[in-house]
Amino acid sequence: MENKQILLDNIAKIHTTEMGADRIRRNLGLDKTATDSDPVEYCRKKILSPGCNIYKQGKNWYCEIDGIRITVNSYNYTIITAHKMK
């Protein structure tokens, strides 16, 4: 398992596409009109939370906290998706 500090040290590089942002909003039920609706900032805050379980499998980082899982590409730090966990 890779050291999660690598992801935390590169937190500023985390980004997503416009389609990715829409997918994250939809999957997590974020309000697009709210002032705190930026899905990238939302995900960054979740990843930086002390209780976040961060692990790497293959080419992706997985970050699990508060019943959600955020998937981040480990090469370019793109948020691929975020889902509520069952």
matplotlib code that plots the C-alpha trace (Angstrom):
import matplotlib.pyplot as plt

x = [0.0, 1.3, 1.7, -1.4, 0.9, 1.6, -2.1, -2.2, 0.9, -0.7, -4.1, -3.9, -3.5, -6.9, -9.3, -12.1, -13.8, -17.1, -18.8, -17.1, -18.3, -21.8, -21.5, -20.1, -22.9, -25.6, -24.1, -23.6, -26.8, -24.9, -26.9, -25.5, -26.8, -25.4, -22.4, -20.4, -21.4, -17.9, -17.5, -13.7, -13.4, -16.0, -13.9, -10.7, -12.2, -13.4, -10.0, -8.2, -10.6, -8.8, -11.0, -10.6, -9.5, -7.2, -5.8, -4.5, -5.5, -4.0, -4.0, -6.5, -6.7, -9.8, -10.9, -13.7, -15.3, -18.8, -20.4, -18.9, -16.1, -14.1, -12.0, -8.9, -6.6, -3.1, -1.2, -3.0, -5.1, -8.4, -11.5, -13.1, -16.2, -17.7, -20.4, -22.5, -21.4, -24.0]
y = [0.0, 3.4, 6.2, 8.4, 11.4, 11.5, 12.3, 14.8, 16.6, 17.0, 18.1, 21.4, 19.5, 17.7, 18.8, 17.4, 18.0, 19.8, 16.5, 15.1, 18.0, 17.4, 13.7, 14.4, 16.8, 14.4, 11.3, 13.2, 15.3, 18.6, 21.7, 23.4, 26.9, 26.8, 28.9, 25.8, 23.7, 23.5, 19.7, 19.9, 21.9, 19.7, 16.6, 18.3, 19.1, 15.5, 14.1, 16.4, 15.4, 13.5, 10.4, 9.9, 6.4, 6.8, 3.9, 3.2, 0.3, 0.1, 3.5, 5.2, 6.6, 5.9, 8.2, 7.1, 9.2, 10.1, 7.3, 8.5, 7.2, 9.6, 8.1, 10.1, 9.1, 8.8, 10.1, 13.3, 13.9, 14.0, 13.2, 10.5, 10.1, 10.2, 7.9, 7.4, 4.0, 1.3]
z = [0.0, -0.9, 1.6, 1.8, 2.4, -1.3, -2.0, 0.9, -0.3, -3.7, -2.5, -4.4, -7.7, -7.2, -9.9, -12.1, -15.5, -15.9, -16.5, -13.4, -11.3, -12.4, -11.7, -8.2, -7.5, -8.6, -6.8, -3.5, -3.7, -3.6, -4.4, -7.5, -6.4, -2.9, -2.1, -1.0, -4.0, -5.6, -5.7, -5.9, -2.7, -1.1, -1.9, -0.8, 2.6, 3.0, 2.0, 4.5, 7.3, 10.1, 9.9, 6.2, 5.2, 2.2, 0.3, -3.2, -5.4, -8.9, -10.5, -8.1, -4.7, -2.7, 0.1, 2.4, 5.0, 6.3, 4.1, 0.8, -1.4, -3.5, -6.4, -7.5, -10.3, -8.8, -11.9, -12.7, -9.5, -11.3, -9.2, -11.3, -9.2, -5.7, -4.4, -1.3, 0.1, 0.8]

ax = plt.figure().add_subplot(projection="3d")
ax.plot(x, y, z, "-o")
ax.set_aspect("equal")
plt.show()
